[in-house]
Amino acid sequence: MAHTVEEQKRLLNRARRIRGQVDVVIRALEEESECSDVLHAIAVCRGALDSLMAEVINGHIRDHVLDQARKPTDEQIQAAEHLIDALKMYLK
C-alpha cells in the first residue's frame, strides 16, 4: 500500500496517533467522563481516521488508478484530481 519508505513511516505515525486518540476515548469511558468530553474525543478520532482514509485513497488513485506506465492524459489526471478533491470534501 505505501509505495515509499517515507510514505509508510508517515502513514504508520498517523495510525499510531489514532491509536493514542482511541486510548483517550477508552479512558474517558472508563472514568465516566462527561458526555461532551467523550463525544469530543470520538469526533477527534473520526476526523483523524477520515484524514488517513483520504490520504490512502489519494495514493491509491495516483499509483493504481492512473496507470503511470501508460502516461495518463491531462484529462485523466484532472479527473483523478477532481475525484480526490470530492473524496476529501466527503470525508471532512
TIVO-2410 file (N, C-alpha, C; in nm, 3 decimals):
# residues 92
REC num residu      c1      c2      c3 atome chaine
REC   1      M   0.081  -0.118   0.000     N      A
REC   1      M   0.000   0.000   0.000    CA      A
REC   1      M   0.086   0.125   0.000     C      A
REC   2      A   0.174   0.142   0.097     N      A
REC   2      A   0.265   0.256   0.095    CA      A
REC   2      A   0.371   0.228  -0.010     C      A
REC   3      H   0.394   0.324  -0.095     N      A
REC   3      H   0.481   0.299  -0.209    CA      A
REC   3      H   0.623   0.346  -0.189     C      A
REC   4      T   0.650   0.413  -0.079     N      A
REC   4      T   0.786   0.452  -0.045    CA      A
REC   4      T   0.805   0.430   0.105     C      A
REC   5      V   0.928   0.419   0.146     N      A
REC   5      V   0.958   0.402   0.288    CA      A
REC   5      V   0.911   0.524   0.366     C      A
REC   6      E   0.934   0.642   0.308     N      A
REC   6      E   0.891   0.766   0.374    CA      A
REC   6      E   0.739   0.770   0.391     C      A
REC   7      E   0.667   0.730   0.287     N      A
REC   7      E   0.521   0.730   0.294    CA      A
REC   7      E   0.473   0.629   0.399     C      A
REC   8      Q   0.537   0.513   0.404     N      A
REC   8      Q   0.498   0.412   0.503    CA      A
REC   8      Q   0.520   0.465   0.644     C      A
REC   9      K   0.632   0.529   0.668     N      A
REC   9      K   0.659   0.584   0.800    CA      A
REC   9      K   0.554   0.688   0.839     C      A
REC  10      R   0.519   0.774   0.744     N      A
REC  10      R   0.420   0.879   0.770    CA      A
REC  10      R   0.283   0.818   0.802     C      A
REC  11      L   0.241   0.718   0.724     N      A
REC  11      L   0.112   0.654   0.749    CA      A
REC  11      L   0.110   0.580   0.882     C      A
REC  12      L   0.219   0.511   0.912     N      A
REC  12      L   0.226   0.441   1.040    CA      A
REC  12      L   0.223   0.539   1.158     C      A
REC  13      N   0.290   0.651   1.145     N      A
REC  13      N   0.287   0.751   1.252    CA      A
REC  13      N   0.146   0.804   1.273     C      A
REC  14      R   0.075   0.828   1.164     N      A
REC  14      R  -0.064   0.874   1.176    CA      A
REC  14      R  -0.150   0.769   1.243     C      A
REC  15      A  -0.133   0.643   1.204     N      A
REC  15      A  -0.212   0.535   1.263    CA      A
REC  15      A  -0.181   0.522   1.413     C      A
REC  16      R  -0.057   0.539   1.449     N      A
REC  16      R  -0.020   0.531   1.591    CA      A
REC  16      R  -0.082   0.647   1.672     C      A
REC  17      R  -0.087   0.766   1.611     N      A
REC  17      R  -0.152   0.879   1.678    CA      A
REC  17      R  -0.301   0.849   1.697     C      A
REC  18      I  -0.362   0.787   1.597     N      A
REC  18      I  -0.503   0.750   1.607    CA      A
REC  18      I  -0.523   0.650   1.720     C      A
REC  19      R  -0.432   0.555   1.731     N      A
REC  19      R  -0.440   0.459   1.841    CA      A
REC  19      R  -0.437   0.531   1.976     C      A
REC  20      G  -0.352   0.632   1.987     N      A
REC  20      G  -0.347   0.712   2.109    CA      A
REC  20      G  -0.477   0.785   2.135     C      A
REC  21      Q  -0.538   0.836   2.027     N      A
REC  21      Q  -0.666   0.906   2.042    CA      A
REC  21      Q  -0.777   0.810   2.084     C      A
REC  22      V  -0.774   0.688   2.033     N      A
REC  22      V  -0.872   0.587   2.074    CA      A
REC  22      V  -0.851   0.552   2.222     C      A
REC  23      D  -0.727   0.548   2.266     N      A
REC  23      D  -0.700   0.524   2.408    CA      A
REC  23      D  -0.762   0.632   2.495     C      A
REC  24      V  -0.763   0.756   2.446     N      A
REC  24      V  -0.826   0.866   2.519    CA      A
REC  24      V  -0.977   0.840   2.533     C      A
REC  25      V  -1.040   0.792   2.426     N      A
REC  25      V  -1.183   0.759   2.431    CA      A
REC  25      V  -1.207   0.650   2.535     C      A
REC  26      I  -1.125   0.548   2.532     N      A
REC  26      I  -1.141   0.436   2.627    CA      A
REC  26      I  -1.129   0.486   2.770     C      A
REC  27      R  -1.025   0.567   2.796     N      A
REC  27      R  -1.008   0.621   2.932    CA      A
REC  27      R  -1.127   0.707   2.973     C      A
REC  28      A  -1.175   0.788   2.882     N      A
REC  28      A  -1.290   0.874   2.913    CA      A
REC  28      A  -1.412   0.790   2.948     C      A
REC  29      L  -1.433   0.681   2.877     N      A
REC  29      L  -1.546   0.594   2.908    CA      A
REC  29      L  -1.525   0.522   3.040     C      A
REC  30      E  -1.405   0.474   3.063     N      A
REC  30      E  -1.376   0.404   3.189    CA      A
REC  30      E  -1.392   0.496   3.309     C      A
REC  31      E  -1.354   0.622   3.292     N      A
REC  31      E  -1.360   0.719   3.402    CA      A
REC  31      E  -1.495   0.788   3.411     C      A
REC  32      E  -1.589   0.745   3.328     N      A
REC  32      E  -1.723   0.802   3.324    CA      A
REC  32      E  -1.718   0.954   3.310     C      A
REC  33      S  -1.639   0.998   3.214     N      A
REC  33      S  -1.626   1.142   3.186    CA      A
REC  33      S  -1.758   1.197   3.135     C      A
REC  34      E  -1.763   1.330   3.131     N      A
REC  34      E  -1.883   1.397   3.078    CA      A
REC  34      E  -1.908   1.353   2.935     C      A
REC  35      C  -2.035   1.344   2.898     N      A
REC  35      C  -2.071   1.303   2.762    CA      A
REC  35      C  -2.005   1.393   2.658     C      A
REC  36      S  -2.000   1.523   2.684     N      A
REC  36      S  -1.942   1.614   2.586    CA      A
REC  36      S  -1.794   1.585   2.565     C      A
REC  37      D  -1.724   1.546   2.671     N      A
REC  37      D  -1.582   1.512   2.658    CA      A
REC  37      D  -1.563   1.385   2.576     C      A
REC  38      V  -1.650   1.286   2.599     N      A
REC  38      V  -1.643   1.160   2.525    CA      A
REC  38      V  -1.676   1.186   2.378     C      A
REC  39      L  -1.780   1.265   2.352     N      A
REC  39      L  -1.817   1.296   2.214    CA      A
REC  39      L  -1.706   1.371   2.142     C      A
REC  40      H  -1.643   1.462   2.211     N      A
REC  40      H  -1.532   1.536   2.150    CA      A
REC  40      H  -1.417   1.441   2.115     C      A
REC  41      A  -1.383   1.351   2.206     N      A
REC  41      A  -1.274   1.255   2.181    CA      A
REC  41      A  -1.308   1.164   2.063     C      A
REC  42      I  -1.434   1.123   2.054     N      A
REC  42      I  -1.477   1.038   1.942    CA      A
REC  42      I  -1.467   1.116   1.811     C      A
REC  43      A  -1.510   1.242   1.813     N      A
REC  43      A  -1.504   1.325   1.692    CA      A
REC  43      A  -1.359   1.343   1.646     C      A
REC  44      V  -1.267   1.359   1.739     N      A
REC  44      V  -1.126   1.373   1.704    CA      A
REC  44      V  -1.077   1.245   1.635     C      A
REC  45      C  -1.117   1.131   1.688     N      A
REC  45      C  -1.077   1.003   1.627    CA      A
REC  45      C  -1.134   0.989   1.487     C      A
REC  46      R  -1.260   1.025   1.473     N      A
REC  46      R  -1.323   1.012   1.342    CA      A
REC  46      R  -1.254   1.103   1.240     C      A
REC  47      G  -1.223   1.225   1.281     N      A
REC  47      G  -1.154   1.316   1.190    CA      A
REC  47      G  -1.018   1.263   1.149     C      A
REC  48      A  -0.945   1.206   1.246     N      A
REC  48      A  -0.814   1.151   1.215    CA      A
REC  48      A  -0.824   1.031   1.122     C      A
REC  49      L  -0.922   0.944   1.145     N      A
REC  49      L  -0.941   0.828   1.057    CA      A
REC  49      L  -0.982   0.872   0.916     C      A
REC  50      D  -1.072   0.970   0.907     N      A
REC  50      D  -1.112   1.019   0.776    CA      A
REC  50      D  -0.994   1.079   0.701     C      A
REC  51      S  -0.909   1.150   0.773     N      A
REC  51      S  -0.792   1.210   0.711    CA      A
REC  51      S  -0.696   1.101   0.660     C      A
REC  52      L  -0.676   0.999   0.740     N      A
REC  52      L  -0.591   0.888   0.698    CA      A
REC  52      L  -0.652   0.817   0.577     C      A
REC  53      M  -0.784   0.797   0.580     N      A
REC  53      M  -0.853   0.735   0.467    CA      A
REC  53      M  -0.832   0.817   0.340     C      A
REC  54      A  -0.846   0.948   0.350     N      A
REC  54      A  -0.828   1.035   0.233    CA      A
REC  54      A  -0.686   1.023   0.178     C      A
REC  55      E  -0.589   1.015   0.265     N      A
REC  55      E  -0.450   1.005   0.220    CA      A
REC  55      E  -0.425   0.872   0.149     C      A
REC  56      V  -0.479   0.764   0.202     N      A
REC  56      V  -0.459   0.632   0.140    CA      A
REC  56      V  -0.532   0.625   0.007     C      A
REC  57      I  -0.654   0.679   0.001     N      A
REC  57      I  -0.728   0.682  -0.126    CA      A
REC  57      I  -0.653   0.764  -0.229     C      A
REC  58      N  -0.602   0.879  -0.187     N      A
REC  58      N  -0.524   0.965  -0.275    CA      A
REC  58      N  -0.407   0.886  -0.336     C      A
REC  59      G  -0.331   0.816  -0.254     N      A
REC  59      G  -0.219   0.736  -0.304    CA      A
REC  59      G  -0.264   0.626  -0.397     C      A
REC  60      H  -0.377   0.565  -0.364     N      A
REC  60      H  -0.428   0.456  -0.448    CA      A
REC  60      H  -0.466   0.508  -0.587     C      A
REC  61      I  -0.535   0.620  -0.589     N      A
REC  61      I  -0.575   0.677  -0.718    CA      A
REC  61      I  -0.452   0.714  -0.800     C      A
REC  62      R  -0.358   0.781  -0.738     N      A
REC  62      R  -0.239   0.827  -0.810    CA      A
REC  62      R  -0.151   0.710  -0.857     C      A
REC  63      D  -0.141   0.604  -0.776     N      A
REC  63      D  -0.047   0.497  -0.808    CA      A
REC  63      D  -0.109   0.376  -0.876     C      A
REC  64      H  -0.242   0.360  -0.866     N      A
REC  64      H  -0.303   0.240  -0.923    CA      A
REC  64      H  -0.411   0.271  -1.026     C      A
REC  65      V  -0.494   0.371  -1.001     N      A
REC  65      V  -0.599   0.404  -1.096    CA      A
REC  65      V  -0.538   0.473  -1.218     C      A
REC  66      L  -0.451   0.570  -1.192     N      A
REC  66      L  -0.377   0.633  -1.302    CA      A
REC  66      L  -0.257   0.544  -1.331     C      A
REC  67      D  -0.259   0.477  -1.441     N      A
REC  67      D  -0.151   0.386  -1.477    CA      A
REC  67      D  -0.033   0.468  -1.527     C      A
REC  68      Q   0.066   0.489  -1.442     N      A
REC  68      Q   0.181   0.571  -1.478    CA      A
REC  68      Q   0.261   0.511  -1.594     C      A
REC  69      A   0.255   0.381  -1.610     N      A
REC  69      A   0.328   0.316  -1.720    CA      A
REC  69      A   0.268   0.353  -1.856     C      A
REC  70      R   0.141   0.391  -1.856     N      A
REC  70      R   0.075   0.427  -1.981    CA      A
REC  70      R   0.065   0.578  -2.000     C      A
REC  71      K   0.131   0.654  -1.919     N      A
REC  71      K   0.130   0.800  -1.929    CA      A
REC  71      K  -0.014   0.854  -1.937     C      A
REC  72      P  -0.078   0.874  -1.822     N      A
REC  72      P  -0.216   0.923  -1.825    CA      A
REC  72      P  -0.225   1.058  -1.897     C      A
REC  73      T  -0.339   1.078  -1.962     N      A
REC  73      T  -0.362   1.204  -2.033    CA      A
REC  73      T  -0.389   1.315  -1.932     C      A
REC  74      D  -0.381   1.437  -1.977     N      A
REC  74      D  -0.413   1.551  -1.890    CA      A
REC  74      D  -0.556   1.541  -1.840     C      A
REC  75      E  -0.644   1.495  -1.925     N      A
REC  75      E  -0.785   1.479  -1.887    CA      A
REC  75      E  -0.800   1.375  -1.776     C      A
REC  76      Q  -0.728   1.264  -1.785     N      A
REC  76      Q  -0.733   1.161  -1.682    CA      A
REC  76      Q  -0.676   1.213  -1.550     C      A
REC  77      I  -0.567   1.286  -1.560     N      A
REC  77      I  -0.506   1.342  -1.439    CA      A
REC  77      I  -0.602   1.440  -1.373     C      A
REC  78      Q  -0.665   1.525  -1.454     N      A
REC  78      Q  -0.760   1.622  -1.400    CA      A
REC  78      Q  -0.880   1.551  -1.337     C      A
REC  79      A  -0.930   1.446  -1.400     N      A
REC  79      A  -1.042   1.370  -1.345    CA      A
REC  79      A  -1.003   1.307  -1.212     C      A
REC  80      A  -0.882   1.255  -1.203     N      A
REC  80      A  -0.834   1.196  -1.078    CA      A
REC  80      A  -0.826   1.303  -0.969     C      A
REC  81      E  -0.778   1.421  -1.003     N      A
REC  81      E  -0.770   1.531  -0.906    CA      A
REC  81      E  -0.909   1.570  -0.857     C      A
REC  82      H  -1.006   1.575  -0.948     N      A
REC  82      H  -1.143   1.607  -0.909    CA      A
REC  82      H  -1.199   1.501  -0.815     C      A
REC  83      L  -1.171   1.375  -0.844     N      A
REC  83      L  -1.216   1.266  -0.758    CA      A
REC  83      L  -1.153   1.276  -0.620     C      A
REC  84      I  -1.025   1.301  -0.615     N      A
REC  84      I  -0.954   1.315  -0.487    CA      A
REC  84      I  -1.013   1.432  -0.407     C      A
REC  85      D  -1.036   1.544  -0.473     N      A
REC  85      D  -1.096   1.660  -0.405    CA      A
REC  85      D  -1.235   1.628  -0.352     C      A
REC  86      A  -1.316   1.559  -0.431     N      A
REC  86      A  -1.451   1.523  -0.388    CA      A
REC  86      A  -1.447   1.431  -0.267     C      A
REC  87      L  -1.357   1.334  -0.269     N      A
REC  87      L  -1.345   1.242  -0.156    CA      A
REC  87      L  -1.299   1.315  -0.030     C      A
REC  88      K  -1.207   1.408  -0.045     N      A
REC  88      K  -1.161   1.485   0.072    CA      A
REC  88      K  -1.277   1.565   0.132     C      A
REC  89      M  -1.357   1.626   0.045     N      A
REC  89      M  -1.473   1.702   0.095    CA      A
REC  89      M  -1.572   1.609   0.164     C      A
REC  90      Y  -1.596   1.492   0.107     N      A
REC  90      Y  -1.689   1.398   0.165    CA      A
REC  90      Y  -1.642   1.349   0.302     C      A
REC  91      L  -1.513   1.328   0.315     N      A
REC  91      L  -1.460   1.273   0.439    CA      A
REC  91      L  -1.441   1.377   0.549     C      A
REC  92      K  -1.463   1.505   0.519     N      A
REC  92      K  -1.449   1.607   0.623    CA      A
REC  92      K  -1.566   1.605   0.717     C      A
***
